Amino acid sequence: MAKGLSESFSFVLSLNVTKDEYENNSLRIHADKIRNFKGSFTFPIITNYDRDRFYDRARTIEKFPENYNK
């Protein structure tokens, strides 16, 4: 499908949420099969559906500083 691209890439993302995470407005994004990266990785985010936003950047960085303050 992307044979004509000089730097083609492929990736698989999945959104994972437990009942507790849903109630606390959080979820995990799992990235897998990304070219030029070793292995897969998962990172948590905070959602803000009450304000019609999928991602709450400020609260995510505040709650998970080890993942985002590098």
Biopython code that builds the backbone (N, CA, C, O; Angstrom):
import numpy as np
from Bio.PDB.StructureBuilder import StructureBuilder

atoms = [
    (1, "MET", "N", (0.811, -1.180, 0.000)),
    (1, "MET", "CA", (0.000, 0.000, 0.000)),
    (1, "MET", "C", (0.864, 1.257, 0.000)),
    (1, "MET", "O", (0.512, 2.225, -0.675)),
    (2, "ALA", "N", (1.976, 1.283, 0.726)),
    (2, "ALA", "CA", (2.828, 2.465, 0.793)),
    (2, "ALA", "C", (4.179, 2.193, 0.134)),
    (2, "ALA", "O", (5.197, 2.735, 0.563)),
    (3, "LYS", "N", (4.194, 1.369, -0.891)),
    (3, "LYS", "CA", (5.455, 0.980, -1.525)),
    (3, "LYS", "C", (6.176, 2.154, -2.162)),
    (3, "LYS", "O", (7.402, 2.132, -2.266)),
    (4, "GLY", "N", (5.454, 3.174, -2.590)),
    (4, "GLY", "CA", (6.081, 4.305, -3.246)),
    (4, "GLY", "C", (6.712, 5.306, -2.295)),
    (4, "GLY", "O", (7.431, 6.203, -2.737)),
    (5, "LEU", "N", (6.460, 5.174, -0.997)),
    (5, "LEU", "CA", (7.032, 6.109, -0.031)),
    (5, "LEU", "C", (8.481, 5.760, 0.260)),
    (5, "LEU", "O", (8.827, 4.586, 0.395)),
    (6, "SER", "N", (9.317, 6.763, 0.356)),
    (6, "SER", "CA", (10.733, 6.495, 0.626)),
    (6, "SER", "C", (10.960, 6.063, 2.067)),
    (6, "SER", "O", (11.828, 5.229, 2.324)),
    (7, "GLU", "N", (10.212, 6.602, 3.002)),
    (7, "GLU", "CA", (10.342, 6.256, 4.417)),
    (7, "GLU", "C", (8.997, 5.748, 4.937)),
    (7, "GLU", "O", (8.394, 6.371, 5.810)),
    (8, "SER", "N", (8.535, 4.638, 4.412)),
    (8, "SER", "CA", (7.245, 4.124, 4.860)),
    (8, "SER", "C", (7.358, 3.587, 6.291)),
    (8, "SER", "O", (8.445, 3.226, 6.742)),
    (9, "PHE", "N", (6.252, 3.540, 6.980)),
    (9, "PHE", "CA", (6.234, 3.034, 8.338)),
    (9, "PHE", "C", (4.906, 2.345, 8.594)),
    (9, "PHE", "O", (3.940, 2.528, 7.853)),
    (10, "SER", "N", (4.875, 1.557, 9.644)),
    (10, "SER", "CA", (3.631, 0.922, 10.047)),
    (10, "SER", "C", (3.581, 0.886, 11.566)),
    (10, "SER", "O", (4.614, 0.849, 12.234)),
    (11, "PHE", "N", (2.381, 0.898, 12.095)),
    (11, "PHE", "CA", (2.229, 0.859, 13.533)),
    (11, "PHE", "C", (0.844, 0.333, 13.881)),
    (11, "PHE", "O", (-0.079, 0.357, 13.066)),
    (12, "VAL", "N", (0.729, -0.140, 15.109)),
    (12, "VAL", "CA", (-0.548, -0.602, 15.632)),
    (12, "VAL", "C", (-0.735, 0.075, 16.984)),
    (12, "VAL", "O", (0.111, -0.052, 17.869)),
    (13, "LEU", "N", (-1.836, 0.790, 17.141)),
    (13, "LEU", "CA", (-2.175, 1.423, 18.414)),
    (13, "LEU", "C", (-3.468, 0.802, 18.927)),
    (13, "LEU", "O", (-4.398, 0.559, 18.157)),
    (14, "SER", "N", (-3.520, 0.546, 20.226)),
    (14, "SER", "CA", (-4.769, 0.092, 20.820)),
    (14, "SER", "C", (-5.027, 0.904, 22.079)),
    (14, "SER", "O", (-4.101, 1.245, 22.816)),
    (15, "LEU", "N", (-6.290, 1.208, 22.314)),
    (15, "LEU", "CA", (-6.696, 1.914, 23.512)),
    (15, "LEU", "C", (-7.266, 0.888, 24.475)),
    (15, "LEU", "O", (-8.167, 0.128, 24.119)),
    (16, "ASN", "N", (-6.744, 0.865, 25.691)),
    (16, "ASN", "CA", (-7.144, -0.127, 26.676)),
    (16, "ASN", "C", (-7.633, 0.581, 27.931)),
    (16, "ASN", "O", (-7.003, 1.522, 28.413)),
    (17, "VAL", "N", (-8.750, 0.120, 28.448)),
    (17, "VAL", "CA", (-9.305, 0.740, 29.656)),
    (17, "VAL", "C", (-10.035, -0.316, 30.487)),
    (17, "VAL", "O", (-10.793, -1.132, 29.962)),
    (18, "THR", "N", (-9.786, -0.279, 31.788)),
    (18, "THR", "CA", (-10.536, -1.130, 32.712)),
    (18, "THR", "C", (-11.716, -0.323, 33.243)),
    (18, "THR", "O", (-11.812, 0.880, 32.999)),
    (19, "LYS", "N", (-12.594, -0.975, 33.954)),
    (19, "LYS", "CA", (-13.747, -0.275, 34.530)),
    (19, "LYS", "C", (-13.278, 0.821, 35.491)),
    (19, "LYS", "O", (-13.806, 1.933, 35.472)),
    (20, "ASP", "N", (-12.290, 0.508, 36.327)),
    (20, "ASP", "CA", (-11.764, 1.504, 37.274)),
    (20, "ASP", "C", (-11.128, 2.682, 36.547)),
    (20, "ASP", "O", (-11.336, 3.833, 36.929)),
    (21, "GLU", "N", (-10.359, 2.402, 35.505)),
    (21, "GLU", "CA", (-9.750, 3.482, 34.737)),
    (21, "GLU", "C", (-10.822, 4.355, 34.085)),
    (21, "GLU", "O", (-10.703, 5.581, 34.078)),
    (22, "TYR", "N", (-11.848, 3.742, 33.546)),
    (22, "TYR", "CA", (-12.938, 4.499, 32.920)),
    (22, "TYR", "C", (-13.600, 5.435, 33.921)),
    (22, "TYR", "O", (-13.872, 6.595, 33.610)),
    (23, "GLU", "N", (-13.859, 4.929, 35.125)),
    (23, "GLU", "CA", (-14.479, 5.747, 36.164)),
    (23, "GLU", "C", (-13.569, 6.877, 36.625)),
    (23, "GLU", "O", (-14.050, 7.910, 37.092)),
    (24, "ASN", "N", (-12.247, 6.690, 36.497)),
    (24, "ASN", "CA", (-11.278, 7.717, 36.882)),
    (24, "ASN", "C", (-10.795, 8.543, 35.688)),
    (24, "ASN", "O", (-9.806, 9.268, 35.791)),
    (25, "ASN", "N", (-11.489, 8.431, 34.565)),
    (25, "ASN", "CA", (-11.159, 9.201, 33.351)),
    (25, "ASN", "C", (-9.718, 8.986, 32.881)),
    (25, "ASN", "O", (-9.018, 9.945, 32.555)),
    (26, "SER", "N", (-9.289, 7.751, 32.849)),
    (26, "SER", "CA", (-7.951, 7.458, 32.327)),
    (26, "SER", "C", (-8.007, 6.231, 31.428)),
    (26, "SER", "O", (-8.951, 5.443, 31.485)),
    (27, "LEU", "N", (-6.986, 6.085, 30.601)),
    (27, "LEU", "CA", (-6.849, 4.898, 29.760)),
    (27, "LEU", "C", (-5.386, 4.738, 29.389)),
    (27, "LEU", "O", (-4.563, 5.610, 29.670)),
    (28, "ARG", "N", (-5.072, 3.628, 28.760)),
    (28, "ARG", "CA", (-3.707, 3.341, 28.324)),
    (28, "ARG", "C", (-3.679, 3.198, 26.816)),
    (28, "ARG", "O", (-4.538, 2.542, 26.226)),
    (29, "ILE", "N", (-2.697, 3.810, 26.204)),
    (29, "ILE", "CA", (-2.482, 3.638, 24.766)),
    (29, "ILE", "C", (-1.283, 2.712, 24.609)),
    (29, "ILE", "O", (-0.197, 2.994, 25.116)),
    (30, "HIS", "N", (-1.490, 1.611, 23.906)),
    (30, "HIS", "CA", (-0.421, 0.639, 23.678)),
    (30, "HIS", "C", (0.013, 0.742, 22.212)),
    (30, "HIS", "O", (-0.800, 0.608, 21.297)),
    (31, "ALA", "N", (1.291, 0.980, 22.016)),
    (31, "ALA", "CA", (1.852, 1.075, 20.665)),
    (31, "ALA", "C", (2.691, -0.167, 20.400)),
    (31, "ALA", "O", (3.522, -0.552, 21.224)),
    (32, "ASP", "N", (2.472, -0.787, 19.257)),
    (32, "ASP", "CA", (3.166, -2.026, 18.924)),
    (32, "ASP", "C", (3.511, -2.016, 17.440)),
    (32, "ASP", "O", (2.859, -1.337, 16.647)),
    (33, "LYS", "N", (4.525, -2.764, 17.076)),
    (33, "LYS", "CA", (4.935, -2.944, 15.688)),
    (33, "LYS", "C", (5.306, -1.620, 15.018)),
    (33, "LYS", "O", (4.889, -1.343, 13.893)),
    (34, "ILE", "N", (6.086, -0.819, 15.715)),
    (34, "ILE", "CA", (6.543, 0.446, 15.150)),
    (34, "ILE", "C", (7.956, 0.235, 14.612)),
    (34, "ILE", "O", (8.851, -0.189, 15.343)),
    (35, "ARG", "N", (8.145, 0.530, 13.346)),
    (35, "ARG", "CA", (9.466, 0.341, 12.735)),
    (35, "ARG", "C", (10.491, 1.241, 13.386)),
    (35, "ARG", "O", (10.179, 2.343, 13.838)),
    (36, "ASN", "N", (11.704, 0.760, 13.426)),
    (36, "ASN", "CA", (12.859, 1.474, 13.972)),
    (36, "ASN", "C", (12.780, 1.696, 15.476)),
    (36, "ASN", "O", (13.551, 2.497, 16.005)),
    (37, "PHE", "N", (11.883, 1.023, 16.183)),
    (37, "PHE", "CA", (11.816, 1.082, 17.633)),
    (37, "PHE", "C", (11.876, -0.336, 18.166)),
    (37, "PHE", "O", (11.279, -1.250, 17.596)),
    (38, "LYS", "N", (12.594, -0.515, 19.253)),
    (38, "LYS", "CA", (12.688, -1.839, 19.860)),
    (38, "LYS", "C", (11.484, -2.080, 20.749)),
    (38, "LYS", "O", (11.200, -1.296, 21.655)),
    (39, "GLY", "N", (10.792, -3.147, 20.491)),
    (39, "GLY", "CA", (9.668, -3.548, 21.317)),
    (39, "GLY", "C", (8.462, -2.636, 21.208)),
    (39, "GLY", "O", (8.350, -1.816, 20.297)),
    (40, "SER", "N", (7.569, -2.806, 22.162)),
    (40, "SER", "CA", (6.350, -2.017, 22.210)),
    (40, "SER", "C", (6.368, -1.185, 23.490)),
    (40, "SER", "O", (7.211, -1.390, 24.363)),
    (41, "PHE", "N", (5.446, -0.261, 23.590)),
    (41, "PHE", "CA", (5.371, 0.538, 24.808)),
    (41, "PHE", "C", (3.922, 0.941, 25.064)),
    (41, "PHE", "O", (3.098, 1.003, 24.151)),
    (42, "THR", "N", (3.643, 1.213, 26.334)),
    (42, "THR", "CA", (2.315, 1.616, 26.769)),
    (42, "THR", "C", (2.441, 2.907, 27.555)),
    (42, "THR", "O", (3.315, 3.038, 28.412)),
    (43, "PHE", "N", (1.569, 3.858, 27.264)),
    (43, "PHE", "CA", (1.587, 5.080, 28.051)),
    (43, "PHE", "C", (0.170, 5.457, 28.452)),
    (43, "PHE", "O", (-0.759, 5.351, 27.653)),
    (44, "PRO", "N", (0.008, 5.903, 29.707)),
    (44, "PRO", "CA", (-1.309, 6.264, 30.216)),
    (44, "PRO", "C", (-1.648, 7.714, 29.886)),
    (44, "PRO", "O", (-0.755, 8.554, 29.764)),
    (45, "ILE", "N", (-2.929, 8.003, 29.744)),
    (45, "ILE", "CA", (-3.380, 9.384, 29.581)),
    (45, "ILE", "C", (-4.636, 9.594, 30.415)),
    (45, "ILE", "O", (-5.329, 8.644, 30.777)),
    (46, "ILE", "N", (-4.912, 10.865, 30.713)),
    (46, "ILE", "CA", (-6.136, 11.252, 31.395)),
    (46, "ILE", "C", (-7.081, 11.831, 30.350)),
    (46, "ILE", "O", (-6.680, 12.656, 29.529)),
    (47, "THR", "N", (-8.319, 11.401, 30.385)),
    (47, "THR", "CA", (-9.324, 11.905, 29.441)),
    (47, "THR", "C", (-10.168, 12.987, 30.121)),
    (47, "THR", "O", (-10.167, 13.110, 31.346)),
    (48, "ASN", "N", (-10.880, 13.761, 29.318)),
    (48, "ASN", "CA", (-11.746, 14.803, 29.848)),
    (48, "ASN", "C", (-13.011, 14.872, 28.998)),
    (48, "ASN", "O", (-13.237, 15.845, 28.279)),
    (49, "TYR", "N", (-13.819, 13.843, 29.088)),
    (49, "TYR", "CA", (-15.032, 13.767, 28.289)),
    (49, "TYR", "C", (-16.077, 14.801, 28.734)),
    (49, "TYR", "O", (-16.923, 15.206, 27.937)),
    (50, "ASP", "N", (-16.019, 15.228, 29.998)),
    (50, "ASP", "CA", (-16.974, 16.220, 30.500)),
    (50, "ASP", "C", (-16.868, 17.545, 29.740)),
    (50, "ASP", "O", (-17.854, 18.271, 29.619)),
    (51, "ARG", "N", (-15.680, 17.859, 29.230)),
    (51, "ARG", "CA", (-15.466, 19.098, 28.479)),
    (51, "ARG", "C", (-15.278, 18.820, 26.993)),
    (51, "ARG", "O", (-14.693, 19.627, 26.270)),
    (52, "ASP", "N", (-15.782, 17.665, 26.541)),
    (52, "ASP", "CA", (-15.686, 17.264, 25.134)),
    (52, "ASP", "C", (-14.246, 17.190, 24.641)),
    (52, "ASP", "O", (-13.949, 17.580, 23.511)),
    (53, "ARG", "N", (-13.363, 16.695, 25.483)),
    (53, "ARG", "CA", (-11.958, 16.517, 25.128)),
    (53, "ARG", "C", (-11.581, 15.057, 25.368)),
    (53, "ARG", "O", (-11.965, 14.459, 26.373)),
    (54, "PHE", "N", (-10.828, 14.501, 24.433)),
    (54, "PHE", "CA", (-10.358, 13.131, 24.611)),
    (54, "PHE", "C", (-9.174, 13.102, 25.567)),
    (54, "PHE", "O", (-9.058, 12.185, 26.380)),
    (55, "TYR", "N", (-8.295, 14.092, 25.480)),
    (55, "TYR", "CA", (-7.013, 14.079, 26.186)),
    (55, "TYR", "C", (-6.885, 15.341, 27.026)),
    (55, "TYR", "O", (-7.081, 16.448, 26.525)),
    (56, "ASP", "N", (-6.555, 15.173, 28.310)),
    (56, "ASP", "CA", (-6.313, 16.302, 29.208)),
    (56, "ASP", "C", (-4.810, 16.355, 29.481)),
    (56, "ASP", "O", (-4.300, 15.661, 30.361)),
    (57, "ARG", "N", (-4.121, 17.181, 28.719)),
    (57, "ARG", "CA", (-2.656, 17.237, 28.764)),
    (57, "ARG", "C", (-2.121, 17.609, 30.140)),
    (57, "ARG", "O", (-1.237, 16.926, 30.657)),
    (58, "ALA", "N", (-2.632, 18.671, 30.743)),
    (58, "ALA", "CA", (-2.117, 19.142, 32.035)),
    (58, "ALA", "C", (-2.268, 18.082, 33.119)),
    (58, "ALA", "O", (-1.321, 17.820, 33.860)),
    (59, "ARG", "N", (-3.437, 17.474, 33.223)),
    (59, "ARG", "CA", (-3.660, 16.445, 34.251)),
    (59, "ARG", "C", (-2.857, 15.182, 33.969)),
    (59, "ARG", "O", (-2.411, 14.514, 34.903)),
    (60, "THR", "N", (-2.667, 14.846, 32.699)),
    (60, "THR", "CA", (-1.862, 13.671, 32.359)),
    (60, "THR", "C", (-0.420, 13.855, 32.824)),
    (60, "THR", "O", (0.153, 12.959, 33.443)),
    (61, "ILE", "N", (0.163, 15.005, 32.529)),
    (61, "ILE", "CA", (1.551, 15.270, 32.936)),
    (61, "ILE", "C", (1.663, 15.329, 34.453)),
    (61, "ILE", "O", (2.650, 14.864, 35.024)),
    (62, "GLU", "N", (0.664, 15.894, 35.101)),
    (62, "GLU", "CA", (0.667, 15.973, 36.567)),
    (62, "GLU", "C", (0.573, 14.596, 37.211)),
    (62, "GLU", "O", (1.272, 14.317, 38.185)),
    (63, "LYS", "N", (-0.291, 13.728, 36.669)),
    (63, "LYS", "CA", (-0.508, 12.409, 37.261)),
    (63, "LYS", "C", (0.583, 11.402, 36.914)),
    (63, "LYS", "O", (0.901, 10.539, 37.733)),
    (64, "PHE", "N", (1.162, 11.492, 35.721)),
    (64, "PHE", "CA", (2.169, 10.534, 35.273)),
    (64, "PHE", "C", (3.471, 11.227, 34.882)),
    (64, "PHE", "O", (3.903, 11.096, 33.737)),
    (65, "PRO", "N", (4.112, 11.964, 35.798)),
    (65, "PRO", "CA", (5.323, 12.718, 35.431)),
    (65, "PRO", "C", (6.474, 11.823, 34.968)),
    (65, "PRO", "O", (7.302, 12.247, 34.162)),
    (66, "GLU", "N", (6.530, 10.603, 35.467)),
    (66, "GLU", "CA", (7.616, 9.694, 35.086)),
    (66, "GLU", "C", (7.543, 9.306, 33.610)),
    (66, "GLU", "O", (8.556, 8.931, 33.020)),
    (67, "ASN", "N", (6.378, 9.390, 33.019)),
    (67, "ASN", "CA", (6.211, 9.039, 31.604)),
    (67, "ASN", "C", (6.422, 10.219, 30.677)),
    (67, "ASN", "O", (6.779, 10.024, 29.515)),
    (68, "TYR", "N", (6.212, 11.439, 31.155)),
    (68, "TYR", "CA", (6.177, 12.577, 30.253)),
    (68, "TYR", "C", (7.206, 13.661, 30.536)),
    (68, "TYR", "O", (7.439, 14.499, 29.664)),
    (69, "ASN", "N", (7.822, 13.689, 31.686)),
    (69, "ASN", "CA", (8.821, 14.704, 32.007)),
    (69, "ASN", "C", (10.219, 14.141, 31.815)),
    (69, "ASN", "O", (10.914, 13.825, 32.781)),
    (70, "LYS", "N", (10.618, 14.021, 30.567)),
    (70, "LYS", "CA", (11.934, 13.452, 30.263)),
    (70, "LYS", "C", (12.783, 14.468, 29.535)),
    (70, "LYS", "O", (13.929, 14.180, 29.190)),
]
sb = StructureBuilder()
sb.init_structure("model")
sb.init_model(0)
sb.init_chain("A")
sb.init_seg("    ")
for serial, (resi, resn, name, xyz) in enumerate(atoms, 1):
    if name == "N":
        sb.init_residue(resn, " ", resi, " ")
    sb.init_atom(name, np.array(xyz, "f"), 0.0, 1.0, " ", f" {name:<3s}", serial, name[0])
structure = sb.get_structure()
